[in-house]
Amino acid sequence: MSAETEVLARRLATIRGQSIDEVVRTAVRDALARAERPSTSGLTPDQQAKVERMLARMRALPPLDDDGDPDAALDDDHGLPR
């Protein structure tokens, strides 16, 4: 294991409260699952990984309103377009 890999693994292990072995195993397992998943989109594996990272960031965003309805921000109190 390179020095950089060890530093990164230790940092992640500290953040997650796991052992280095656990974070490395999880990272490799996740990367392998992504690599083995067939791509039906026609994207390269690198492009698909970028899309997945973007989608994960979007899923982590809070809803646009209290009901979780993204269209609600487009309508007034009577359900009419603003």
C-alpha positions as CSV (number, residue, x, y, z in Angstrom):
1,M,0.0,0.0,0.0
2,S,1.4,3.4,-0.9
3,A,1.9,6.1,1.7
4,E,-0.8,8.2,0.1
5,T,-3.3,5.3,0.1
6,E,-2.5,4.6,3.8
7,V,-3.0,8.3,4.8
8,L,-6.3,8.4,2.9
9,A,-7.5,5.1,4.3
10,R,-6.6,6.2,7.9
11,R,-8.4,9.5,7.4
12,L,-11.6,7.8,6.2
13,A,-11.4,5.2,9.0
14,T,-11.2,8.0,11.5
15,I,-14.1,9.8,10.1
16,R,-16.3,6.7,9.9
17,G,-15.1,5.2,13.2
18,Q,-14.0,2.0,11.4
19,S,-10.8,0.1,11.0
20,I,-8.6,0.6,8.0
21,D,-9.4,-2.9,6.9
22,E,-13.2,-2.1,7.0
23,V,-12.9,1.1,4.9
24,V,-10.6,-0.5,2.3
25,R,-12.9,-3.6,2.0
26,T,-16.0,-1.4,1.7
27,A,-14.4,0.9,-0.9
28,V,-13.1,-2.0,-3.0
29,R,-16.4,-3.9,-2.7
30,D,-18.3,-0.7,-3.8
31,A,-15.9,0.0,-6.7
32,L,-16.1,-3.6,-7.9
33,A,-19.9,-3.6,-7.8
34,R,-20.0,-0.4,-9.9
35,A,-17.4,-1.9,-12.3
36,E,-19.3,-5.2,-12.7
37,R,-22.7,-3.5,-13.2
38,P,-23.6,-3.5,-16.9
39,S,-24.0,-0.1,-18.4
40,T,-27.2,0.2,-20.3
41,S,-26.8,4.0,-20.9
42,G,-24.0,3.8,-23.4
43,L,-21.8,5.8,-21.1
44,T,-18.2,4.8,-20.4
45,P,-17.6,3.6,-16.8
46,D,-16.0,6.9,-16.0
47,Q,-19.0,8.9,-17.3
48,Q,-21.4,6.6,-15.4
49,A,-19.4,7.1,-12.2
50,K,-19.7,10.9,-12.7
51,V,-23.4,10.6,-13.2
52,E,-23.8,8.5,-10.1
53,R,-21.8,11.0,-8.0
54,M,-24.0,13.8,-9.3
55,L,-27.2,11.9,-8.6
56,A,-26.0,11.1,-5.1
57,R,-25.3,14.8,-4.4
58,M,-28.7,15.7,-5.7
59,R,-30.4,13.1,-3.5
60,A,-28.6,14.6,-0.5
61,L,-30.2,18.0,-1.1
62,P,-33.1,19.1,1.1
63,P,-36.6,19.1,-0.6
64,L,-37.7,22.4,-2.2
65,D,-40.7,22.6,0.1
66,D,-42.0,21.0,3.3
67,D,-44.1,18.4,1.3
68,G,-41.1,17.3,-0.8
69,D,-43.0,18.4,-3.9
70,P,-40.5,20.1,-6.3
71,D,-43.4,21.4,-8.4
72,A,-44.9,23.3,-5.4
73,A,-42.3,26.1,-5.8
74,L,-43.7,26.7,-9.3
75,D,-47.3,27.1,-8.2
76,D,-49.1,29.7,-6.0
77,D,-51.4,28.9,-3.0
78,H,-54.2,28.1,-5.4
79,G,-52.2,25.6,-7.5
80,L,-51.9,28.0,-10.4
81,P,-48.5,28.7,-12.1
82,R,-46.7,31.8,-10.7
